[in-house]
Amino acid sequence: MPTQVSGRRAWFGLVVLMLPVILVSMDFSVLYLAMPTISQALDPSATQELWMLDVYGFAIAGLLITMGNLGDRIGRRRILLLGAALFGGASVAAAFAPSAAFLIAARALMGVGGSTLLPASLALIANMFPRNADRARAIGVWTAAFAGGTAIGPVTGGALLHHFWWGSVFLINVPVLAALFLLAPFVLPEYKSAATHPFDLLGVVLSLLGILPVVYAVKNAAATGLSAGTAMIGLFGATMIVLFLRHQRRTPAPLVDLRLFGNATFSACIAVALVGMMAQAGMAYLTNVYLQSAVGRDVLVAALAGLPMAITIAVFSIGAERVTALVGVPRALTGALLLAALGNLGIVALDLSSPLWWFMAFTAVAGAGYGIQFALVTDVVVGSVPPAHSGAASGISETSFELGTALGLALFGSLATAVFVAQGGGRFADSFGKTLEQTSGATAHAAKQAFVNGMHAAALAAGVALLMLSAVVAYVMRSPKGTA
């Protein structure tokens, strides 16, 4: 049975709920600036570097809907605090990781903990704000916190790295979670559903057995070339994905209700969340490596250079409702995709001697687009399906954001790595960081140029994907029927 909160207590509770939301989203990107330092300390391979970044997101994406179901069973506040405890403990382990493999394992545990925090926080908002207007406003704040956390991750990481060792980017989670434990019992309600569907444990297993091998195969092929073993791993993952989809159609309580994708507007908005987060996460990682390792900016300067994007994402997330009131949802969403595409395509103009303000201007433009589209997607997704399916639609939307972040790191990161390795002609190591450590002079300069070329390829791919998606969204949502 639910307990009730109201008035100021509910709004203060929302502030407390933003603590884990910001942390979970921030930890997607907080490693972007830390990776050069971590690479020197732990000496990971190119594949391990990418796993450090994206195993966190894949653990969250694979378990998000399951953890939402578990919260209904044992209590949403309870699972929020249990997940926060695991997240905090894994953060401490990551901070003192003695090896690359240990850090990857700790990041995976952080992902398991994080997968409880997002659905529990969003579900609690529904309990705390029964009035539609208040709930819509609260969900807007939740969305802005999530998008803003991803944007400020590199800035936070850069500021910490300027003064402390790389483990500090994980230890920052501990005092924030301590505040959550102290305040949550007083301002957050408990809710436990009287009746829930059974767990789809087979669906959880099949989804993880599908997603992780496929992405591993993509990354490994980009770093070391396509081999028979890599191809077999990818084929196994693809087979598991097919089995997962077949299972979801047949099971009485699926993790993902595939019937929802019969709604064109729903599918288009899920694609916006997925592709938008792919582009934002992939470019944020690559451009931070570009600033530090390719053009030699100080870590704090690189962090501060990310502020314009962080600011535009936050401002336009909160202001998306006003933009929509002026031009309507279809034009707002299409325009947001075009802005994000323009910002990504602008990165192609950057080279080893470009002024810093070019980078800041292009990423600020992209941030405006991302802020609007991320704020709109959840409302449009939930509004595009019957009320009975709004909970499932919300869960799928969250999963697409998480999966998009992880896929952006894997796919765009792998594309950049593939270009880098190909242009090396055998002169470079299997990663940009290792190459700079082992070479100097003309070879090091060639490696920097090869990395920039790889970043250009990824930025071009992301920009074209966003442009194509904007055309699809404009077509799907061209009529009142399409926006219902």
Salt bridges, closest charged atoms under 4 A:
ASP54 OD1 - LYS219 NZ 3.30
ASP72 OD1 - ARG76 NH2 2.82
ASP134 OD2 - ARG131 NH1 2.69
ASP134 OD1 - ARG137 NH1 3.25
ASP200 OD1 - HIS247 NE2 2.61
ASP257 OD1 - ARG259 NE 2.99
ASP257 OD2 - HIS389 ND1 3.92
ASP298 OD2 - HIS162 ND1 3.42
